[in-house]
Amino acid sequence: MKPETEAELAEMVAGLQHPVRIVGGGTRGVPGPEAEINTSGLNGITLYEPGALTLVAQAGTPVAEIEAALDAEGQQLAFEPMDHRGLLGTKAEPTIGGVVAANISGPRRIQSGACRDFLLGVRYVDGTGQVVKNGGRVMKNVTGYDLVKLMAGSWGTLGVLTEVSLKVLPKPETVATLAVQVADIDSAVQAMSVGLNSPFQVSGAAYDPQDGNAYLRVEGFQDSVSYRLKQLTPLLAKIGQVSEVADPIATWRAIRDVQAFHSHGGDVWRISVKPTDAPEISERLSADQTLFDWGGGLIWARVPQGTDLRARLGRFDGHATLVRATEETVKAFGRFQPEPMALQALTRGIRQRFDPRGVFNPGLMG
């Protein structure tokens, strides 16, 4: 099913006799029933006001189309959403509805916030076929604000997004990145912490054990960036040799999309932890390959197929999400970290309210 309008979608949902999988571009490998509702027909930017830093688009609009429109005005999606295609081997085009539904957020999250922090309003169809509008087009409109944020990260289990309103930001004039050669994860976390705790507005902090570099990004006006690099360099030089990256745009795209894993097989997990816990968690992982983002708070781990990484980790303060694996492995371990009993009850109650018939992406989030 591929509706072309919101009204058509609402009619389809109201008439459903069986569960369905909600799909946008189909680039994030969401499992589920064979029957699907594809939202890519709900396409187009419906409002863009550069002066108000506001963009409204239908859920099936390709992210590339939105980024091109923003780039023409010197603006951007500040949360720099990841492109999963290389990691998952999927095709087609990522859509803005899929980005919002999964709350996809890239390296700049540590400075600017997540996708949900830029979400001003949504329109969606609930499990009964009702069209719901929530939020507004300006950040100060707080009517139903928590509900707007609730839709971000719900992975289509609460409703089918039809339109999203987003706050956008100006693109920086200059982007620069320092690479700090470090001996291990402990030194990397130290270097990233120095940058993030400094007054120099670091907008990206990552560590790639494959090349032994911790990366720190600085953005803004040319003179400001130059000044901050000069101030950061001696601080970081106490930890390891410092150099400036030749192509910072490509470097952060590679970090954002976990390009280091693209040509390697195995399961891929995404682990969220406190940055200070990263060294201990890294040791417990015993992974074939790792990549650290968000100052150490986000760990990408590649392990042999069928590895129960949650069992290997044991109890820890964070959560592990299975991003790439066979269908059998996903069924065995579940994609998302199991919730505590009290939270499970709350989650079930919310889903019952939004989707009383349980027709949207059943079983995806427990």
Secondary structure, DSSP 8 states (H G I E B T S, - for coil): ---SSHHHHHHHHHT--S-BEEESSS-S-----S-EEEGGGS--EEEEEGGGTEEEEETTSBHHHHHHHHHHTTEE-TT-----HHHHT--S--BHHHHHHTT---TTHHHH--GGGGEEEEEEE-TTS-EEEEE-SSTT--TTHHHHHHHTTSTTSS-EEEEEEEE-EE--SEEEEEEEE-SSHHHHHHHHHHHHTSSS-EEEEEEETTTTEEEEEEEESHHHHHHHHHHHHHHHHTTS-EEE-S-HHHHHHHHHTTGGGTT--SEEEEEEE-GGGHHHHHHHH--SEEEEEGGGTEEEEEE-TT--HHHHH-S-SEEEEEEE--HHHHHHH-SS----HHHHHHHHHHHHHH-TT--BSTTTT-
